[in-house]
Amino acid sequence: MENDSTAKSLKLFIVLSRAYKAINEHVNKFIQSNGLNPTEFAVLELLYHKGDQPLQQIGAKILLASGSITYVVDKLEQKGLLKRVACPNDRRVIFAQISDEGKNLIQGIFPEHAKRIDELMSSLTDSEKTEAIELLKKLGLPAGKF
């Protein structure tokens, strides 16, 4: 039999999982309606906002297994949305660089994407959002040690 703390932890896990699933499904539908899958969108958004990125570091920045990055980059390159660029200082390093077509796509999608996320979060006040951010960081830090 579980104690009260364990029961609350299980309830929190379920509520958090359901909230994430509901929000994520809504966001992913919008992304997919624009001809991208969520991972492709994440890579393009990273490159758009942070500039060229070494292929080896993209996975960690968008929370994707490094083995999947090559596949996603290949698909985006085939679509003309990014290109690979060799590092001039280190031949072992290849950068992903967003193309003009990729920039145009993200510039067209991102404002609506941000607006939809803001609408999905609108049930919280700004102070509640700040509190949720801090609480979720506090929750996530020890979990990263396992």
N, C-alpha and C positions, 0 to 999 in steps of 0.2 A: 504494500500500500504506500502511495506517495504522500509526502508531507505537503503542507500548503504552499511552501516556496516552490517545490517541484511542479505542483499543479499550475501555479501561476506562470512558471517558466514555459511549460508546455503550451499553455493558452497563448502566451505572448508569441511563441514561435509560430503557432498556427495563424494568428491574426496578422503577424508580420508577413508570413508567406503568402497569405491570401491577398493582402494589400499589394504586395509586390507583383504578384501574378496578374491581378486586375489592371494595374497601371501599365505594366510591361506589355500586356496584350494590346491595350489601346494604342500605345506608342508604336509598337511594331506594325500594327495594321496601317498606320499612316506612312511609316517608312516604306513598307512593301508596296503601298499604292503608288509610290514614286519610283518603282523599278529597282529597289535595292533591298538586300536583306539587312537585318540589324547589324551584323558584323561589318558588312561593306560600309554602311552608314557610319559606324563608329570609326573606322579607319579614315574615311574621307573627312569626317568632322575633326579628328585629331590633326590631320595634316593641314586642314584649313585654318584651324585656330592656333596650332603650335608650330607650323612650318615643317620642312623636311625632317624625316625621322629615319634613323637606321632601322632596317628591317628587323634586326635582332631585338630591338627594344619596343616595337609596336605591341607585341603580345602582352607584355606586362602593363603597358599603359592603358589598354582597353580590356584587360582581364580575359585574355584569350590564350589558349595553349600555343606555344611557339610553333608547333608543327602545323597548325592551321593557318598561320599567317601567309605562308607561301601560296597556298591555294587561294586565299582571299585576294592577295595582291595580284596573282595571275588573272583572276576574274576581272578585277578593276582595271588592270592594264589592257586586257582584251576589249573592255568597254570604252577605252580611251580616257578613263577618268584619273589615272595616275600613270607615272612612269618611274622606272628604276634609274638611278643616277649613281655612278661610281664615285666614291669618295676620292678626292684628288690626293689626299695625304696618306691613305691606307687602302690598299687594293682589296683587303679582306672585307671592307665595309661597303655595303650598298644602301643607299638612301631611297626611300619612297618619297616621291614628289607629286603633289596634286597638279593635274593638268588644268589648262584654262577651262576645258569642258567640265572637269570635276568641280572647279571653283564656281562656275556658273550654276551647276546643279545644286551644290550646297547653299549658295547664296539664295537660290530660289526656294529651297526646302526649309532651311534652318529657322527663319523667323516664325513660320507656321508651327514647326516642331516645338520651339520654345514656348509659343503661345499656348499650344495644347497642353504641354506639361504644366504651365502656370495654371491653366483652367482645372487640370486634374488635382492640383494641390490647393485649390481655392477654398476648400473647406477648413483650412487652417489659416489663422492670422499670421502676420509676419513674425511676431514673437513666438508663436507656437512652432513655426517652421524652424526658427533659430534653435529653439529648445529641442525639437526632434532631431536636428542635425547633431547637436552636442550629445544627446542620449544615444543615438545610433553609432556615433564614433566611439563613445564609451563602451558600448556593447560589442563593437567589432574588434577593438584592439586586443582584448584577451583571446578572442576566438581565433585571431591570426596566429597565435602561438601553438595551436594544436596541430 
